[in-house]
Amino acid sequence: MTRPPRLPALAAAVALTCLAALTACSSGAEDDTAQTVTATLLPPIAQPGAEPAPATDARSVVQATVEPADEGRALTLERAAGQRWEEAGTAELSGDGTATFLVDDPDAEYRVVAEESGDLAATTSEPVEGSTSFGDLDFDEAFDGDELAPIWIHRGAEYNPEGLRACSRGSEDAAEVGGGTLALEVIKDPSRTEQCTAKKDNGKTLGQFDYRLNGHVATNRLFMYGVTAARIKFQREQGQHGSFWLQSPIAEGDTPAVAGAEIDIVEYFGDSDDDRLASFIYYPTEDGAVKEGDWIEGASEFLADKDDDWWKAYHVFSLEWTPDEYVIRIDGQEAWRTDQGVSQTSEFIVLSLLSSDYELPNLPDEDLLPQVMDVDWVRHWLPTEG
């Protein structure tokens, strides 16, 4: 998996790309070199932090894309203030020609100035604002109260040996709402006193383990296109993986246009010396199922600082889904982009903490159960008209 270079400070800039057809650009007229500066505004999808927090406190992202890509070129973000423009941030252009800024007010009007650099004259983008850059907030789940809202259902209540979960199943006993979060757990199944024989997909026996219950929920309504985001703090230990994903309800078909795709926005496989964060797309073709994606290279670079970790603090994982591509981001930073397997059908949102059989040996001690994945909020913004 490849990703664009990142700027050194999350508070200053985050790497991402634009919403389709929502940018505005302007060319410099002072020199002989053709150049463009485009700016776009994404919804509030950046909110790292150790504690639960209102989704209204999340920050939006302004992206600049500059051609030619003059790495290190100084950029200035400006915000409209009546009849004038005020400086709202600075950044340097990355090698892929992008730079981004975190902003507190998505309803304000912004523009980006690419400062004079060598033979390149100073050039300013057309302004952008949230009212025209992304669609309305269509779904807003804050997990208030002490039980799941009716829109959520529990999944996977049966053992699934074919899916490599012969030793675990979903249960409402492994999902708890309280304190403004949804806690999805992997716990020992109190109804099973015997142990389960876990096997790999090739039939090799991995050992004997306690049966487990998994937190596994999904929406009973469908979503299509736009931006979908969740603020999540993952479990610490290996032996299970936390996931935020979309799934098509259509079981038959040999193209993603007809049958949709499984869109694994993020999967976390537990703390280790290696990066254990991944994104995948699974989709059907005439020749069989295809898997696209990989581990997120250098995932730790998305963390706020050296004391941060995926199990220590919440981070916002988001999917921008258009008819042409998927863009996956972490706190507004682009982690992966692909035009493969793009679903053209509505899908439901899934949140899960699953203990697949092949993972069970990776838990150092079964006394470390329960493991918990906390979800602070889930939101979906519609695409803009057109």
N, C-alpha and C positions, 0 to 999 in steps of 0.2 A: 504494500500500500504506500502510495506517495502522498506527500502533502507539501504545501507551499512553505517557504521560510517564515519564521515567526519573529515578531518584534520582541525585544527583551523584556518589556514590562506590560503585564496584563492591564494595569490601570491606565496605561497610555494608549495602547492599541491592541487590537486582536485581528487575526487574519481570517478573512472570509470573502465570499464573492456575492455578486448581486442577485436580487430577485429579477427574474426574466422580464424584460420590457418595461422596467420601472426606473431606469437610470436616465440622467440628463447629462449632456456633455457640452463642452465649449472648446474651441480651438484657439490657440494663440495666433495673433496676427502681426506680431512685431518682428518675426524672424523668418528665415527661409525653411525651417524644419517643421514639417507637419506634425502636429501633436494634438492629443485629446485628453481631457480630464473628465471622467464620469464619476458621479456620486450616487449612492443609493442608501436607503434607510431600512433596516430590519426591525422587527418588533422586539419587545423586551425579552431577550433570551440570554442574558449574562447576569449571574447572581451567585458567585461562590461565597461560601460562608459556613461556619461550624454549626449554626443553629437554624431551626426553622424560621422562616421570615415570609411576610406577605408577598405574593407574586407582584403586587403593585410596586414593590421596591426594586424589582429587577431593572436592569439598564438596557437601553436600545443600542444599536450599533450602526454607525455610519461608515460605509466603505468608500474608498477612493480607488479607481483604476486609472492608471496613467500610461499613455503610449506616446513616445517610446518609453520602455522600462529603464529609466536611469537610476540604478540602485543608489540609495543614499540621498536622493533628492529631497529637499525639505518641503514638507506639506503643512499647510495651516487649515484647520477647521474653523469656519466662521458661522456664527449664529445671528439670524436677523434680530435686530433690536429697533423696532420702529422703522425709520427711514435709513438706518445705517446698519453696518455689520460689525459684530464684536468677535474677537478671537475666543475660540472655545476649546482649542487643543492644538498640539503639534505632533508630527510624526515624521519618520523617514520612509521613503519608498523602498519596498523590498525588491529582491531580484526578479520576482515575477510580475512586477509592476503594480502591486497593490499595497494599500495601507488602510488601517481602520482605526476608529475612535469609538470609545464608549460615551454615551450621552444619557442624561437623566430625563430629558423631556422629548418623547417621540413626536409630540404634536408641534414642536417648533420647526422653523425653517432653517436649513443648513446648506452651506456650500463649501467646496474644497478649493483651496488655492495651491497650485503647484508653483513654488517660488522659482525665480530665475536660477538657471543652472547651466553654466558653460554657454553654448550657443542657443540654449532653450530659453525663450522669454517666459516671464510669469504668465500663468494661464489659470483661468477660473472656471469651475464647472457651473452648470445651471443649478439652481436651488432645488432641494427636495424636502418633502415634509411627510410625516406619518400618515396624514389623511389621504394621501394619494400613493404612498409607497407600499403599503400592505393592507390587507383586507380587515374586516371587522373581527373582533374576538368572538368566536363561535362556540367555544367550550372552555369552561373555567372551573376546574375542580380543586378545591382547597382542603379537602378532607376535614371539614369541620364536623363537630359532633363526636359520637362514639360508635358509629357504624357506617358501613359503606352506603352511599347513595344508591337509589334504585337503578341507576344507569350501569352499575357494575355487577358482573356475575362471576362466580367462581368456576374455574376450568380444571380439566385434567383429573377428575375424581377417581378414575380407574388406573390401575397399574398398566404400563405401556412397555412391555418387553421389546416390541419392534422399534420403539423410539428410544431404547436404551434407558428406560426407567422402570425396570422390573422391581426395584427396591424402594420406589417412592411414588407418591401420588399427591395430587392437589387436594387441599382441604381448607374449609373456612376456618378451622381451628388454627391455621398457620397465617392468618391475616387479621390484623387488629388495627382499628382506627382510634386515635386518641392524641390529644395535644397538638392537633392540627397536622398530623401526618398519618400516612398509611404504612404500617410495619408489616412487611412480608418476611416470613420466617421459614427456616428449615429446622424442624424439630423431630425428635424421636416419636414414632407412632406408639402411643400408649396401649393400643389395642393388640399389638403384635409382640409377643414375648420371644418368639423364635427369631433366628437371624436369616438374612437373605443372601443368596449366592450371587454376587455381582460378576458380570461378564463383559468383555469387550465386544465390539461388533464382529470380530472374527471368531467369537466363541471361546476365547481364552478366559479362564477363570481368574478373577482378580482378588477374591477373598470373600470372607463372611462379614456382613455388616448389619447393624440394626436397621429395621425398616424406618422410613422417614415420611413426614408430611411436608408438603411444599406450599408456600403462598403463591397463588397463581390466579390473577383476575384479569378480566377484559371488559370493555364497554359493550353494551348491547345495542349501540347505534354505530353507524358507519361514517367515515370521513374520507374525503377525496381532495387531493391537492392542498396547497397552502403550507403553513408552517405549524408543526406539532412539536411541543417541547415538554419536558418533565425535569423537575429539580430533584435529584436523587443523591443519597449517601449510601454507598454500597456496603455489603458485608465485608468483614476483614479476611476471613480464612478461605483457603482453597477447599475444594471438596463439593462446591456448589457454585453456580454462576447466576448473577443478577442480570436481568435483561429489561429493556424497554424496546418494544417492537410493534409493528403493524402486521396484520394478517388478513388475507382475503377469505371471505366465507365460501368462495366457489371452489369446489373440489375437483371439477373436471375442466379440461382444456389444455392446449399445448402451446399457448402463447401468453405472456403476461398481460397483453391487451385484453384477452378474454378471461383468463383465470386469475389475474393479479399476481402478486408475489409476496413472499415473506420478507419484510423489510426490518432487519435487525439493526436498529439505530445504534444501540450500544449493548455490549455484553462484557461483564467484568467477572473474571475467573478467580479473584482472590489475590491477596498480597504476596508478592514474590520479588526476587531480584530482577526479574524481567518484566517488561511492560505486559500487562495481562488484560488490556482493553482492546476490543475488536468491534468491527462493523461488517455485516454480511448481507447479501441479497440472494435469496433462493427463488428461482423462477422456472417455469416449465418451458420446454421447447419440443419440437417434433422428434428430436433425438434423445429426449429424456431431460431430467432435472439438471439445472446448472447452478453452481455456487460461485458467487462473485464477492470479492472482499478479502480481508486479511486482518492480522493484528495491526493496530494503529501504531505505526513506527514512532518512537520517541514520545509515547503518550504522557510521560511525566512532565514534558515541557508545557503541557496545558495546565498544570497545577499552578496555584497562586504563588507558592514559595516553597523552600526546602522543607518546611514543617507541614506542608499540606499533603494529603493523600486521598485516594478515592473512598476510603473507609473512614476518614477523619472528618470530612466536610462535605457539604452539599455542592453539587455542580449541575448546571443546566445543560442537558443533552437535547439537541433539536434536529429535526428533519425538515428541510425545505423540499417539497415534492411538487414538481411541475410535470406537464405532459412529456417533457423531454429529458429530465434528469432528476437525480437525487443529490442533495447537498447536506452533509451531516456536519454539525458543529458542536463544539464544547465551549460553553460560556461565550458564544459568539465567534469563536475561532474555528475556521474551517479545518475539519479533520479528514474528510474524504468527499470526493465528488465522482459520480459515475452516471453514464447514460445507458447502462446495461440493465435489462430486466425491468424497465419502467412500467409499473402497473398502470392500467387505464381503467381500473374499476375501484369502487369504494371498499374501504378496509376498516377493521376495528382495531382499537388500541389495546395492547397487552402489556401488563407489568407482571414480572415473575421472578422468583428466586427458586431455581430448580436444581435438584441434586441428581444429576445423571449418573448411571452406574459406573461409567468410566472415570468419573471424578472422585468417587468415594475413597479410594486409597490416598488421595491427596490431602485429606483432612488429618492433621497430625494426631488428634485424639478425639474420639467421639464425645468425650466429656466437654468439648468446646461447643457443642450444640446447646441451645439454639444459636444459629447465625441469623442476622437481621439485615434486611435492606429497607431503608426508610425513604419514602417518597413524600415530598413536601407539597408539591402541586403539579398539575398537568393542565396544559392549555393548548388550544388550537385556534389559529387565525386563518380565516378564509383567504383564498387568493383574491387579488384585486379584479375588478371587472375587466374582461378582455384578456 
